[in-house]
Amino acid sequence: MTRSRSCLATLVVSLSFGVVACGDAASSGGAESATSGSHPLVGSAAPEFSIATADKKGRVNLGALRGKVVIVDFWATWCEPCKKSFPKLQDLYTKYKASGVEVVGISEDDEADGIREFGQNLGAKFPLGWDADKSIAGKWQPKTMPSTFIVDKTGVVRFAHVGYHDGDEAEIDKEIKSLLQ
């Protein structure tokens, strides 16, 4: 009996990792604010990063974006929900760029192949970078792909979205508005 429970527990854990790998409509997720404290970064200073852009036109340095609301999105080319979230992030970028909102997409792919094309195919005009050694992800701790963090003008992570579900962009829109006031 103990052995079968152990096997069942192993199966449950294994299946859980499959769901965590890429957040879709069936997985749990959504916003985590400073009051809920579910993600360890919410309410803390955003970890600094500097990343080369996939289009090779420069670097994005988080510290240089201080004074702006910044959306930091961790994603991967193999992630189906990421394909749905990118056009929504682009819409938000277009809507709020003039108000001082920036979006930075950080790819967690194992190889750089296809990153630039992924963004182009989905209409992303915001900067994309590749976290080749996963050092940025190591500091930000994305729980799944995509994981979207919203950083306020002072550099504090205020919201975290785990996975992507249709309609999440409305919540992100509301959060952006609250940080622009």
Salt bridges, closest charged atoms under 4 A:
GLU32 OE2 - LYS143 NZ 3.85
GLU80 OE2 - LYS83 NZ 2.91
GLU102 OE2 - LYS68 NZ 3.18
GLU102 OE2 - LYS97 NZ 3.31
ASP110 OD1 - LYS134 NZ 3.73
ASP152 OD2 - ARG158 NE 2.78
ASP168 OD2 - HIS165 ND1 3.42
ASP173 OD2 - LYS95 NZ 2.85
ASP173 OD1 - LYS177 NZ 3.31
GLU175 OE1 - HIS161 NE2 2.65
